[in-house]
Every structure is written in C-alpha cells, then in structure tokens.
C-alpha cells in the first residue's frame, strides 16, 4: 500500500471520526475535511457544537461570523488545540471595531507529526517530515442592526492543504466563503444560522448550521442542527451555567457540557481518567469551562477550555486565551 493511502486513511479516521458502518454516500468527495474541526472555538466544542446562535467574540469567526458584531472593543485571542492522532491546531484571531462595523482577521495553522509511515512491504519510513500541513487565513466583516437585535456577517478565506502522497507533498489552494446571521427579538431567545465553506463543493465541505438558544442570567441552553454535503445530518445540544462576576467579586465563571451525535469510535483504553469518569466508550459528550474578568490590569481577559473524549481515537483538548483592550 502506498504511503498516500495511509495518510488519507489517517485523516479520514482522525478528522472525521466516522464509523465504517455509518459512512455517508458522499463521504470522501470533498477536500478540506479539516475545515470541519472546531479549532479556534473551545466554547463551541464544550457545548457539543451547539454554538451558531450564541457565538460571539473571536470564536465566532469560525462558527458564525455574524457573532463578531457584538464586539465593542478590540480583542485578540490565541487558541491551541490538541486534536487526535497527533493533529494539532494553533489559531490567532483579532477583532477591530470601526464605528458600528467589526473587522475580523484570523489565521489557523494545523499539522500532524509522528505519523507511522510504512511502505508497500510494511517497513517504517522515518525520513518523511511533517506529512500534513493545513492553513486557513480569513477576513471577516460583521455589523449589528436595530440595536443589535439582528447581526449579519461574512467571511472570505484562503485555504491551503499540503499532503504527503508517497513521492512528495501535493499542494491544494482554494478560496471559500462563510455567511451568517443572528436574531434576538427578546433577550431570552436567540436564533442563528450560517452557510460555511461556500465554493467548489469538491474542494471544500459545504455545509449549513441552524440553531437556537434560551438565555438567562444564570444559564444558557443551546441547540444546533448541521449538515455537510459529505456527511449525514447531525445535531448538538449544550448547557452553560453562569456564575456572574458580581457574585464572585473576582471573575465570571462558566461551566459547560454538551452532547453531539458523533459515531461510536470504540473504547479508550489509554487515558485512565476517562475510564474513571465513565466516558471511555463515548465520543458524544464534551465539557469545559470559561473564566472572564473585566478588570485584569485594566483590561478584559478570559480563558476557555474544552475537552472531548473520542473513544479509541483518544481525547481532544482545546484552550483559548483572549485579551480585550
């Protein structure tokens, strides 16, 4: 078997996390599968991908660019994601208000190292360097209308894939677009939707997200339905419990848990802590937390963390640090 087949197989398993018995008839017909990974959005990951109607701040640039319209100050965020099978992502995002319009910039670099390469005779090939390198650079624009009851946003992005095929690296460069909207007619109910990866359907996984949330001072319940052209429809639900900053007198603290309809990915026998909490056989549950302070040396600052067990594939973890100034 050629090395390229090992790379493709690893990507399909590690990135899509799809059970062979549940593969969609269009699976594998779109490039850029890594665009489905929730890199740059730990809050969305923790909420079971139920994020399209509540997305705000720099994280919205990945999920629903309309959410960036809620920014009132400049904000920068760095996110690190340790995904599966040695796949890692680093994301840097920045929001700049210009009047009532918000401009967003983001760069996302992802790679996979320490891949077990073998030739057609089964011998290891340690000479191969980094087999997978992916990059996304995006420019977003968002604006709120009617006192922020309606928010609209769009993103243009440059997508680059570098994949090892056995003889060297192949390069794939594409341009894609996202468009999104959020509507909140009353404070306690939000609606959201986004079209993602618009472009050549064989070069990027086109998809759409639809969601809603119920929001109070002390908790938020969110739900989302999503469909990519090369995968079956899926849904997620999430719960976020808020402990307000004025109660703690130090910072706001959020606890998050979510459920997403991923396929079964086997039993995790490597991570003991996963077994201790009874999650060694699931890839559908996620959880995390967020801490935000408006008075850190005169700036607003936050830390968000998310973790998702993926059964036998391992565990995905993501952390983000942001600063408002």
C-alpha positions in Angstrom: 0.0 0.0 0.0 1.3 3.4 -0.9 2.1 6.0 1.8 -0.5 8.3 0.5 -3.2 5.7 1.3 -2.0 5.7 4.9 -2.2 9.5 5.1 -5.7 9.5 3.6 -6.9 6.8 5.9 -5.5 8.5 9.0 -7.1 11.8 8.0 -10.5 10.2 7.5 -10.4 8.5 10.8 -8.8 11.2 12.9 -10.5 14.2 11.3 -14.0 12.9 10.5 -14.2 10.3 13.4 -16.7 8.3 11.3 -17.7 4.7 11.9 -17.3 2.5 8.8 -20.9 1.3 9.2 -22.2 4.8 9.1 -20.2 6.4 6.3 -22.3 8.8 4.2 -22.6 8.0 0.4 -20.8 11.3 -0.3 -18.0 10.7 2.2 -14.6 11.5 0.8 -15.9 13.5 -2.1 -14.9 16.9 -0.6 -11.3 18.0 0.1 -10.6 20.2 3.1 -12.1 17.9 5.7 -10.1 19.7 8.4 -12.4 22.7 8.0 -15.0 20.7 10.0 -12.8 20.6 13.1 -13.8 23.2 15.7 -10.3 24.7 16.0 -10.4 28.2 17.4 -13.7 27.7 19.3 -13.3 25.9 22.6 -16.6 27.2 23.9 -18.4 25.8 20.9 -16.6 22.4 21.4 -17.6 22.3 25.1 -21.2 23.0 24.2 -21.5 20.0 21.9 -21.1 22.1 18.8 -24.4 23.9 19.6 -22.9 27.3 19.1 -24.3 29.0 16.0 -26.9 31.1 17.8 -24.7 32.1 20.8 -21.3 32.6 19.0 -19.6 35.9 19.8 -16.1 37.3 20.1 -13.2 35.9 18.1 -14.6 32.4 18.3 -17.5 33.5 16.1 -15.1 33.9 13.1 -15.0 30.1 12.7 -18.6 29.3 13.6 -20.8 32.2 12.6 -19.2 35.5 11.5 -22.3 37.4 12.5 -21.5 36.9 16.1 -18.4 39.1 15.8 -20.8 42.1 15.6 -21.3 42.1 19.3 -17.7 43.2 19.9 -17.3 46.7 21.5 -13.6 46.8 21.9 -10.5 45.4 20.2 -9.9 41.8 21.1 -7.2 39.3 20.3 -7.4 35.6 21.0 -4.9 32.7 20.8 -6.1 29.1 20.7 -4.3 25.8 20.9 -5.9 22.6 20.1 -4.5 19.1 20.6 -6.8 17.0 18.4 -6.4 13.3 17.5 -3.6 11.1 16.1 -1.0 13.9 16.7 -3.0 16.5 14.8 -2.7 20.0 16.4 -4.0 23.4 15.6 -3.0 27.0 16.5 -5.3 29.9 15.9 -4.8 33.6 16.2 -7.8 35.9 15.8 -8.3 39.6 16.1 -11.4 41.9 16.1 -11.3 45.6 15.3 -14.4 47.8 15.7 -14.7 50.5 13.1 -17.7 52.5 14.0 -20.6 50.0 14.1 -18.7 47.6 11.8 -16.4 44.9 13.1 -13.5 43.7 11.1 -12.1 40.2 12.0 -8.8 38.6 11.0 -7.8 35.0 11.8 -5.0 32.6 10.9 -5.1 28.9 11.6 -2.2 26.6 11.2 -2.6 22.8 11.6 -0.3 19.9 11.2 0.2 16.2 12.0 3.5 14.9 13.2 4.9 11.5 14.2 2.7 9.6 11.7 3.6 5.9 11.4 4.6 5.8 7.7 5.2 2.4 6.1 6.0 1.4 2.6 4.3 -1.4 0.5 6.4 -4.0 2.3 5.4 -2.8 5.8 8.7 -1.2 6.6 8.8 2.1 8.5 9.8 5.2 6.7 11.1 7.7 9.3 12.6 10.0 6.7 9.2 11.6 5.9 8.9 15.0 7.7 5.6 16.6 8.5 3.0 14.7 6.4 0.1 17.1 6.8 0.1 20.9 6.9 -3.1 22.9 6.6 -3.6 26.6 6.8 -6.6 29.0 6.8 -6.4 32.7 6.6 -9.6 34.7 6.8 -11.0 38.2 6.7 -14.5 38.8 8.2 -16.9 41.7 8.4 -19.9 41.9 10.7 -22.4 44.5 11.8 -25.4 44.8 14.1 -28.7 46.4 13.2 -31.8 47.5 15.2 -29.9 47.9 18.4 -28.0 44.5 17.9 -31.3 42.6 17.5 -30.1 41.5 14.1 -26.5 40.7 13.3 -25.1 39.9 9.9 -21.6 38.8 9.0 -19.5 37.2 6.2 -16.0 35.7 5.8 -13.6 35.3 2.9 -10.9 32.7 3.5 -7.8 31.3 1.8 -7.5 27.6 2.4 -4.2 25.7 1.8 -3.6 21.9 2.2 -0.2 20.2 2.0 -0.4 16.4 2.0 2.3 13.8 1.5 1.5 11.4 -1.3 4.5 9.0 -1.2 6.6 10.9 -3.6 6.4 14.3 -2.0 3.9 16.9 -0.9 0.9 17.9 -3.0 -0.4 21.4 -2.6 -4.1 22.4 -2.8 -5.1 26.1 -2.6 -8.7 27.3 -2.6 -10.9 30.3 -1.8 -14.0 29.9 0.3 -16.7 32.0 1.9 -19.0 31.8 5.0 -22.1 33.9 5.7 -24.1 34.1 8.9 -26.9 35.8 10.8 -28.2 36.1 14.4 -31.6 37.3 15.5 -32.6 38.1 19.1 -36.0 39.7 19.2 -36.2 39.1 23.0 -33.4 38.9 25.5 -34.1 35.3 26.4 -34.4 33.8 22.9 -31.8 33.7 20.2 -31.7 32.3 16.7 -28.8 31.8 14.4 -27.8 30.3 11.1 -24.7 30.1 8.9 -23.6 28.8 5.5 -20.0 27.6 5.6 -17.3 26.7 3.1 -19.0 28.1 0.1 -17.0 27.4 -3.0 -16.1 24.4 -5.1 -18.1 21.6 -3.5 -15.3 19.1 -4.3 -12.6 21.3 -2.8 -14.3 22.2 0.5 -17.1 20.6 2.5 -20.1 22.9 2.0 -22.5 23.0 4.9 -25.0 24.9 6.9 -25.8 25.4 10.6 -29.2 26.3 12.2 -29.6 26.8 15.9 -31.4 28.5 18.8 -30.7 29.2 22.5 -32.6 30.1 25.7 -30.6 32.5 27.7 -31.0 33.7 31.3 -28.6 35.4 33.8 -27.6 32.1 35.3 -27.7 29.6 32.4 -27.9 29.2 28.6 -29.4 26.2 26.8 -28.4 25.9 23.1 -29.2 23.6 20.3 -27.9 23.2 16.7 -28.6 21.3 13.6 -25.8 21.0 11.0 -25.3 19.3 7.6 -22.2 19.0 5.4 -22.6 17.7 1.9 -20.3 14.7 2.5 -21.8 13.7 5.8 -25.2 12.9 7.3 -27.2 15.5 9.3 -26.1 15.9 12.9 -27.2 17.8 15.9 -25.8 19.1 19.2 -27.2 20.4 22.5 -25.3 22.3 25.2 -25.8 23.7 28.7 -23.8 26.6 30.1 -24.1 27.6 33.7 -23.1 31.2 34.5 -21.8 32.4 37.9 -21.8 36.2 37.4 -18.8 38.3 38.1 -20.6 40.5 40.6 -21.3 37.4 42.7 -17.8 36.1 42.8 -16.2 39.6 43.1 -13.3 38.3 41.1 -14.4 37.0 37.7 -17.3 35.4 35.8 -17.2 31.6 35.8 -19.0 29.4 33.3 -19.4 25.6 33.4 -20.3 23.9 30.1 -21.4 20.5 28.9 -22.6 19.3 25.6 -23.8 16.4 23.5 -23.1 15.8 19.8 -24.3 13.0 17.6 -20.9 11.6 16.6 -20.5 8.0 15.6 -19.1 5.4 18.0 -15.3 5.4 17.9 -14.5 2.4 20.1 -13.2 2.1 23.7 -10.5 4.3 25.1 -8.0 2.1 27.0 -5.2 4.6 27.2 -6.5 7.5 29.3 -7.2 6.3 32.8 -9.1 9.5 33.8 -11.6 8.9 31.0 -12.4 5.5 32.4 -12.7 6.9 36.0 -15.5 9.2 34.9 -17.2 6.6 32.8 -16.6 8.1 29.4 -14.2 5.6 27.8 -16.9 4.3 25.4 -18.3 7.7 24.2 -17.3 10.3 21.7 -20.5 12.3 22.0 -20.1 14.1 25.3 -17.9 17.2 25.8 -17.4 19.6 28.6 -15.3 22.6 29.7 -15.3 26.0 31.5 -14.6 29.6 30.9 -13.3 32.4 33.2 -13.7 36.1 32.3 -12.5 39.2 34.2 -13.2 42.7 33.2 -10.6 44.1 35.5 -7.3 42.4 34.8 -4.8 45.3 35.0 -7.4 47.5 33.4 -8.2 45.0 30.5 -10.8 42.4 29.9 -9.3 38.9 29.8 -10.6 35.3 29.5 -9.6 31.7 29.5 -11.7 29.0 27.9 -11.0 25.2 28.0 -12.8 22.2 26.4 -12.3 18.5 26.3 -14.0 15.8 24.3 -13.3 12.0 24.7 -13.2 10.3 21.3 -13.2 6.6 22.4 -10.3 4.6 21.0 -9.1 7.6 19.0 -8.0 9.4 22.1 -9.1 12.8 23.6 -9.3 16.2 22.0 -8.5 19.3 24.2 -8.5 23.0 23.4 -7.6 26.1 25.3 -8.0 29.8 24.4 -6.7 33.0 26.0 -8.1 36.3 24.9 -7.5 39.9 25.8 -9.8 42.9 25.3 -8.2 46.4 25.0 
